């Protein structure tokens, strides 16, 4: 289960492309930090993974410094609104929470087609940028991006689009750029990289 390039076999998973590296990376990272990974799974019901890691308590001064940095960053991005194309509920909640920490408002769509429809129907200037998952139902992120880049609307056609995906090999990143995306953030999301793209595509910069 934790071996590289291996995946479970079922009809739903087989419809999606993937490298089968997720659990292998989790196990390796957890082992490096001296932790453990436990799995409980019932066919037809679901699977629960529990990761346990001992970490030292944060110093009070460090917490205050981190919060002051977040507050400063929040002031920089307040007023921004982004569109997030993400079909996974948990991934959406994580992205929404991170964006909210910077004072960024976000709207969600659950597939590429819905993303194309939402940005096409939006008034010019409503969104500063789009964060686009790649593997989604109905229409994937790269196809959605290519469709957006062919829009007759200058605003829609030129809106910055950043991939937010678990596809993180060099060829995956290049494929996203070839489809017309302006950048790439690998999951799990690095908050500093998220901040960098918000800074890059904030109106007026």
Secondary structure, DSSP 4 states (H G I P E B T S, - for coil): --STT-----TTGGGS---S-HHHHHHHHHHHTT-EEEEEEETTTEEEEEEE---PPPPHHHHHHHHHHHHHHHHHHTT-EEEEE---HHHHHHHHHHHHHTT-EEEEESSHHHHHHHHHHSPTTS-SEEEE-SS-SSS-HHHHHHHHHT-S-HHHHH-EEEEEES--SHHHHHHHHHTT-SEEEESSPPHHHHHHHHHHHSTT-
